[in-house]
Amino acid sequence: MEEMLQKLADKLGIVTKFSDAGMSKKDYEISEGVIRYIAERLGYKAGNRGEVEKSLADFDKRRWQQTLENIYVVEQGKLHFDAVIPADQAQSFFALQIENKDTGIRSDVTFDVHPTDETYTIGKTVYVKLLVAVTGVLPVGYYNLTFKVGDKSYKSTLAVAPRCCYENQALKDGKIWGYALQLYSLRSERNWGVGDFTDLADFIKVCSHSGADIIGLNPLNVLVHTYPEEASPYCSISRLYLNPIYIDIEAVPEFKPEDKNDINDKITELRNSELIQYGEVYPLKIAVLEKLYGRFMADLHSERQQAFRAYVEAEGEDLHKLALFQTLYDIKSTYIWGGWRAWEDEFQNPYSPAVRKFAEEYADRIRFFKYLQFEADRQFNLASNKVKEYGLKVGLYRDLAVGVGKDSAELWSDYDLFIKDVGAGAPPDAFFPAGQKWCLGAFNPYVLKERCYEPFIKILRANMRSAGALRIDHVMGLMRLYVIPDAGDEGTYMMYNFKDMLNIVAIESYRNQCQIVGESIGNVPEGFLETLAEKNIFALSVLWAERKDAGWGDFNSPAEYPVSAFTSVGTHDMAPLRMWWFGYDIEVMASLSLMSEDDKNGAYHKRELDRWKLLSALDNNGCWPEDNLRKDNYIYGQAYPEGIEEAVHRFAARTASKVFLAQLEDILHVEKLQNLPGTDRDKHPNWRRKLPVSLERLESDIAYIRNINAIRRER
């Protein structure tokens, strides 16, 4: 690669070479075209040598053109920041004021100013960089910082982070267990065909009966209103708000029993369907909610109206932009195909006169979408309050998706915050040789820092709300994210301000008393996991990955599992135990041409070895239930071992990890995948599987009883 272009890439944080995470590591060198393309999307022209040289000079000059950066993110005990001033002012009088952003209280701090040998000349002025060290102590939080040089004042934000993230007392004291749950998959005798917030409240009660202390949930964020079949919880239109599909219609205060007289048969049909019919459930719920909204608006002086107005005012611009986007999208989609980026230019700008006029014309419809969030928020709060009522030690363990859909309210309302014309994905690896194009929006790291990380902070707070723990999906994204130009297939990694991002997570973890867990399956940089551990970010561990020899060897013993980890048998992207045993997942992938015939045969051969190794691990650790010991070797998976779920759950619950999460799919003998990565609903019914047993019958189910007893015996 051209030397100057390499320098620009290094400065901008665009990776030019990397190795994948395959079993046989492969090295990749990124083409110059991709490097130039991404550099220009970051605001630095790179079409030829002259443009690259100018961009290098502009980048080097950038820090020297302002006295203070917009934000300094520092750890307690390491309170310092730099300041750029003309060299002839280096002996000026300095003063420092620090004011808490939340309380307005000023802190009396002492500080030292240390000149450095870093200088830069712009025109005829020589600038010098100072290091300002705060010698006092500041509590964790965000501060307005004012630095005075002579008679001039300069302002910034100081974010003070704890040394590490919050740790729940229950995890300090010992080990706990709970469930990994896809909320939509809950089957009940009262819901309308999809799990809802009342089901969640009822499941929390079930947890209290079983001794579970934590419930891991799928992302609950709002999806595309107009196309409910776009059901992936990892591709929302806003990570700030909830999916209205989880509203229990019959629990809405405006609901009357007669509201469902004409749709009882339809509700029963949807409730009894094998798969979730999003295209029917969601419109049915919305139709009733529209009626309830009309009833709600008829009494403008009620206490509920007052609560609604207070909610709307508190949520402010973020809620308004979401509701405005949903209203626009619903109307535009009737005659424009291609999402918001295909709209007329004046409607692509949320602040344009055309959009303001639209907002006035459709004020009532916009208010309806705000009403949906108001009610979803109310019901979610009622459900989460059950955690304290029933005494769960950690409670809800929420999931923060790595990105947001490109056709989303987040991108429409703040497009400059994201790297334009690229989408987040995953690089090539052993499972996806061509890589994965997720088409998720990726923050522009420079704009994000200029905004003092406020958009990221909002998202963290929204998803930590009512949560005792938060899973950060693809946590490597705090350090680097693989981005792919929209018009191509080749991508590369974009580096982020890792230290700042980690410390922001730590601040919000501390302030919200929320345990942080990092999902790190994929291409993990060397030393990355150790850095997370130092910050007290727990790891994720799954039985299928806890193997020797890169997944080919024996299963690790329970004592060999990481202590600071949330352990489970599998995940929503992996085959449930019974499906894994018979190799049905291999057959599904082969039938969809996701693997060749040779790969299929090799996978079956390896699965036979893996079955034997799993049986050996269960034998060696004495995990089989005493009244149902192993009876056979089950060569070629010709039968399903009775009691294997109990044995596997005893094995996993016995691990050294502080948290064990059981999946109801494993407990209830599910034989089908919840999600098959790399496919859409035209090939596989992702995110549509219901659990085979209803909530009302769960606690009397013999498989449930035996497996919970097996877990409780070990935890």
C-alpha positions, 0 to 999 in steps of 0.5 A: 500500500502507498506509504502516505495512504497507510499513514492516513489509515493508521491515524484515522483508525482504519485497519489495513490488515487483519487475521480472521478467527477461523480454525486455520487463521487467514490473513487479509490485506485491505484494498486501497479502494476500500481504505480511500472510500472509508477515509472519505466517509470520515471526512478526509479526501483520499482520492490521490496522493495530493488529497492524502497529503492534505488530509494528513496535514488537516488531521495533524492540525485538528487537535491544535485548533481548539484549546480543549477537546469536547470531552475528557473521559478519565478514571478516578485517580487519573484525573488529567486533561490536556490544553492547547494554548499559544506558547507566549501564554504558557506563564499565564494565570490559570484557574479551574472550575468543575461543576457537577452536570446533574446537581450544579454543585461546584467542586473545589479542586486543586490542580497542577499545570505541566508544560509538555514539549509538544508544540505546533505552528499554525501561521505565525503562532506557536502553540504548546500543549499543557497537561493539567492534573486535578489533584483533588478527588471527584465522585463518579459522574459528568462535570462541566469543566471551565479552564481559564487562561488569563482572562479567557475561559474554555469549556469542556466536559469531564467524565469521571469513571470508576476503576471498574464496572459495578458488580452485583452483591449476589455475584460477590457472595457466590453463584446464582442461576436463572433463565435465558429467555426469548420473551416473544417465544413465551406461550400462555393461555391468555396472550394474543399469539406472542409473549408480552409484558404480562407474561414476563411478570408471570415468568418472574413469579415462576422464577421466584418459585424455582429459586432463579435470580436472573432472567436473560432477555432478547433485545426489547427495542422497537422494530419497523411498524410498517413491516412487522414480519421484519422481526429480528430483535437485533435490527431495531429502528431505535435502541431507546424505546420498546417494541409495542408488540409486547403490550398486553392489550387487555392490561391497557387501562382503556381496554374494555372486555367487549373490545375483543368480542369480534376477534376472539376466534382470531386471537385463539387462532394466533395463540395456538399457531405453531409459529408467531404470525407477526404479520397478523398479531401486530396489526391486530394489536395496533387496530385495538390500540387505535381504538383505545387511544381514541378513548384515551384522548376523549378525557384530556383531564384524567390523571392518565393524561397528565402522566402521558404529558409528563412522559412525553415532556421527559422523553422530549426530542428523542421520542418525538423523532421516533414517532415522527419517523414512524408516521412518515414511514407508514405513509411514504411506504405506500408509494416509495420503496427503499426506505427513508433514503429513497424519500424526497430530499426534503423528507430526509432531513428531520429539521426541514420545513417540509417535515415540520409541516408534516408534523403539524398535519399529522400531529394526532398520528404522531401522538398515537405512536407516543401513546404506544411507547407510553403504555409499553413503558408503563407495562414494562415498569410494572413487570420489572417491579415484580423483580423486587416484589419476588426477591430476585437478586439480579432480575432482568438481564437485558441485551443491547444490540451491537447496532441499529438498522440502517433504515431506522429512526436513529439514522434518519434523525441523526445521519451525521452521527453514523459513517455514511454509506457503510454498514456494520458486519463481520469479517470472513471466518470458518463459518462464513467464508464470505463474511456477513453483511449485517447492514447495521448503522455504525457510529462515526467515532469522531462525531461520537466524541465531538458529541461527548458520547451522549448518543451512546450514553442515552442508549446505555441508560435506556437499556440499563433501565430496570436491569440488574445486568446488561449484555453488550452484543458483540462487545468488540464493537467498543474497540473496533467494528467491521464496516462494509461499503454499501455498494461492495462486499469487502470491508475492514475494521474501524477503530473506536476510542476504546478506553473512552468507550469502556469508561463510559460503560463503567460510569453508566454501570456504576450509576445504574448499578448494572452488571455488564456482560460482554458477548465476545464470540467471533474475531477477538483481538489479542489481549481484549478479554483481559482488558474487559476482565480488568474492568470487571466486564463478565464474559459469556461462556457456552458449553459447546465452546468450552473445549480443548484444541480449538473445539476439537478436543475434550469438553472442559471440566466444570472447574475449568470454566471462567469464574467471572462469566455468564455460562449457558449450554448454548445461545439463541443462534445455536442448536438446542441440545436435542437438535444438536444430538441428532445433528438436525442443525447440520441437515438444515444448513445443508438443505439451505446450501449453507454447506457443501456435501463434503462439509456436511459429511465432515460435520456429521463425522465430527458430531459423532465424536462430539457426542462421545466426548459429551457423554464422557464428560458427563460420565467423568463428572458424575452428572447422570441422574441416579434414577436414570443412568446412562444405558448405552453408547448411542453410537451414530446418535441412533437414540436420545439418552434419557436424562441427558438434559438433566446431566448436562444441566447438572454439569453446567450448573456445577461450573465455576462461573458465577452465573448459569443461564438455562434455556427452556428450549433445552429443558423442553426438548425443542428440536428446532433453531430459534435463529439460523445466522446468515438466513432470512425468513424466506429460508428459515423462520427466525425469531418465530419459535414458540415454546412448546409448553404454556406458562400456566403448565410449565411448573407441572411439566415433568421435564421442567421439574426434573431439570430445575431440580437438577440445577438446584442440586448444583447451585 
